[in-house]
Amino acid sequence: MPSRRHIREAVVQFLYCADLEGGADPAALRGPFWDFVTESDRRSLQLATFRTVHHLAHGREGRLAEFVERQSLASTLLTAWPQAESLKIDLKRIAELESGWSTSFAKLERLPKDDDDASVAESFGDALEVLFKVDRDLAAARRRFLEGMEDFPALRGQMEAVAATIRRLQRISDRLRMVEEPEKFPEQADLARLRDSKADILELQKKADELVDLILAKKERIDETLAAVVENFAPERIDPVDRAILRLGTYEILHAATPPKVAMNEAIELAKRFGTTDSRRFVNGVLDKIAKQAAEVSEIQDVL
């Protein structure tokens, strides 16, 4: 699970990006923003996925060589059975896709594994998707062939050798489905890292987006509160990073029932990480005034 700190850092980064002069509409910004922010995490997930796929592919070449040999003999046999032309076509399609699988996997293996360049990370993700797509098509073709064999009882014995090899190759694909969508296989303990990494990325985006939406819904009131505290306040006159941190902190103090000390301390940490040398003092001073005003209003309401 992403930490509260991680979520709030993402919120500040989003508010900053969305509030720059000429910035994109927040809704339109979300896709590119999350692609950028989660790039490192996604790359780590991709590498872990590749390593798992690489492990699963161990021994595939031997099974594939066996299939190629048996497929050739089976195709020759099927030529003598015009009524089984569909089986011959399906078998040929399997052979083509098996070759495509090997090509896609070889391309994936050739990609650099320790380069932080964004274009390389994107290429890695694309290459994984291509492999998964080929494997899904391959699984469908194998299923059609094996089901089609049921329509020709007289051929089952002669086709069993190639069918057995196809089933052995399919076991690799069955595991590959688990790697592609580990969240659908919670019982697989060996996929826990992939499952947790993928879930963390999605949960971070979900929680940060929810908090951003709450802040943007009250942005006008938040800015009015800041204007009452900061002399000559105008949003565009405050450093964009400080502005994002103040809006988050003000929202938490006034609208999220976050203890003021907690909100202020966390805002100071955000100012240390993202702001200038003066940000910490400035953010602390503004939020302290807002917290005191909020406390005074609360006391008056309690009396009333």
Buried (B, 14 or more C-beta within 10 A) or exposed (E): EBEEEBBBBBBBBBBBBBBEEEEEEBEEBBEEBBEEBBBEBBBBBBBBBBBBBEEBBEEBEEBBEBBBEBBEEBBEBBEEBEEBEBBBBBBBBBBEBBEBBBEBBEBBEEBEEEEEEEEBBBBBBEBBEBBBEBBBBBBBBBEBBBEBBEEBEEBEEBBEBBBEBBEBBBEBBEBBBBBBBBEEBEEBEEBEBBBBBBBBBBBBBEBBBEBBEBBBEBBEEBBEBBEEBBEEBEBEEBBBBBBBBBBBBBBBBBBEEBEBEEBBBBBBBBBEEBBEEEBBEBBBEBBBBBBEBBEEEEEEEEEE
